[in-house]
Amino acid sequence: MEYPSKGAMTGRRWGWFAPPGAWWLLVALLALAACNQNTPPNNKGASFGDQKNHIHSMLALPGQSGVLLVGTHYGLYRTTNGGQTWKKVLGDPGELARNLMDVSLTVSPVDPQRVWVEAVSFPDLPKTNAGTPGIYTSTDDGATWSLVTALSSLPSQTIYYMAAGASNAQQLYIYLSPLQGKGLYETLDAGAHWQALGTLPDTVSDGLVVDPAKAGHLWTYSPAGLFESADNGAHWTPAQGIKDGIYDALLEGPIFYASGDDGTYVSQDGGAHFTLTLQNTRFGWMAGSADNPGTAFGLTGTALYVTTDGGQTWKQVAIPPGNLLAPNLAMAPGSGQQVYLGNSYPVTIYASANGGQQWSQVAP
C-alpha cells in the first residue's frame, strides 16, 4: 500500500498529511534536525539558503512558459526560463516581506498574471525589522508584489490555505482553520474587504477546488470526503461515488482527480460522478494542465505516478533524488510533458520536459 508520509492541501502550504496546526511542529522538528550549513554559491542568480531551507509551495504559471514560483521557508523565488536563472522576489532583508516565509501560492483563473502568496513569521526567522505577515499579491506574473491584507486584520491569523476565485481577478478564498466550519472567507476586491461564507460540511477543510469556468462552483475536501457547492459555499452536497477521506483534489477541464483514504478517484464529467481507479495509493500532491487534462502526475511520499488516459491507468515514473523529504510538485501549462519536482532540506528542484522520463536539476 503506497502512502505519502505527510498531508496535502490545495492552494496549500505544502503537501503533508497533517491536521491544521500540526504542520508547525513537524517543520520545527525537521528544521532542527537539518544540518545548518550554507549551500555553495550558484551561478543562477539566487542563493537558496542553508540546508534547513524547504519548499512550501510551487506554482507554474499558465500562459507563461518557463515561469515558476517557489515559496520556501526563506522567501519566494522566481524563474522565467524554466530554472536557468533565478531571482528572489520576496523575503530578503531590506525588501518586502523580509524575514518571512512563503507558504501558499495560487493564481487567478481569470487573469494568469494575478498571483497570491501568504507570507508569515516563524520562530527561527529573524524578528528584527521583519516584514508584515499577511497576504501579498502580484499583477505581473510574480515579478513585483504588494501587501493587500495584514494577518492582524483578519478574524484569525492562521490561514490554512488560499485559492483564487473565478468571479473576477481580485477574488480570493482563504480558510481560517481555528474557526473550523465557519472559517471559509472571500474577498472580491483584492483583500480590501473580507466576508465569511456559509458553514463548511466538516469542522476541518484540507483544501478548496475552484471551477475556473463557473464562478461560485466549488469543492472542499477533508477526512469526511469531497463536497460540492453550486452557490459559492452557501450549501454543500457530498460528491457521488466517493467515500472516506480525501486529501488532495485536482480539476483539469472535464476531468476531476481526487485522492484519499481508499486510493485515487476520477470523474470524467467534471465531478458529477467518481470512480475509484487506483486502489490503495493516495497522493499528497497532484499536478495537471487544463491544456491536456488527460495527463496528470501524482506524488506520494516516496514515488511519482503519471496517467495519460484521464486517470484510468497510472504508472510509476523514476525520480532523481534518492530520498524525498517534504516534496512538492508543479506542472507547466501546455503539452502536459513539463513537470517540476521539488525536494527539501536543502531546496532542490528538478525539471522534466518529457513526462518524467528524464530529469535535470534546475535549482540551486
C-alpha positions, 0 to 999 in steps of 0.5 A: 500500500503506497502512502505519502508520509505527510498531508496535502492541501490545495492552494496549500502550504505544502503537501503533508498529511497533517491536521491544521496546526500540526504542520508547525511542529513537524517543520520545527522538528525537521528544521532542527534536525537539518544540518545548518550549513550554507549551500555553495554559491550558484551561478543562477542568480539566487542563493537558496539558503542553508540546508534547513531551507524547504519548499512550501509551495510551487506554482507554474504559471499558465500562459507563461512558459518557463515561469515558476514560483517557489515559496520556501521557508526563506522567501519566494523565488522566481524563474522565467526560463524554466530554472536557468536563472533565478531571482528572489522576489520576496523575503530578503532583508531590506525588501518586502516581506523580509524575514518571512516565509512563503507558504501558499501560492495560487493564481487567478483563473481569470487573469494568469498574471494575478498571483497570491502568496501568504507570507508569515513569521516563524520562530527561527526567522529573524524578528528584527525589522521583519516584514508584515505577515499577511497576504501579498499579491502580484499583477505581473506574473510574480515579478513585483508584489504588494501587501493587500491584507495584514494577518492582524486584520483578519478574524484569525491569523492562521490561514490554512490555505488560499485559492483564487476565485473565478468571479473576477481577478481580485477574488480570493478564498482563504480558510481560517482553520481555528474557526473550523466550519465557519472559517471559509472567507472571500474577498472580491476586491483584492483583500480590501474587504473580507466576508465569511461564507456559509458553514463548511460540511466538516469542522476541518477543510484540507483544501478548496477546488475552484471551477475556473469556468463557473464562478461560485462552483466549488469543492472542499475536501477533508477526512469526511470526503469531497463536497460540492457547492453550486452557490459559492459555499452557501450549501454543500452536497457530498460528491457521488461515488466517493467515500472516506477521506480525501486529501488532495483534489485536482480539476483539469477541464472535464476531468476531476482527480481526487485522492484519499483514504481508499486510493485515487478517484476520477470523474470524467464529467467534471465531478458529477460522478467518481470512480475509484481507479487506483486502489490503495495509493493516495497522493499528497500532491497532484499536478495537471494542465487544463491544456491536456487534462488527460495527463496528470502526475501524482506524488506520494511520499516516496514515488511519482505516478503519471496517467495519460488516459484521464486517470484510468491507468497510472504508472510509476515514473523514476525520480532523481533524488534518492530520498524525498523529504517534504516534496512538492510538485508543479506542472507547466501549462501546455503539452502536459510533458513539463513537470517540476519536482521539488525536494527539501532540506536543502531546496532542490528542484528538478525539471522534466520536459518529457513526462518524467522520463528524464530529469535535470536539476534546475535549482540551486 
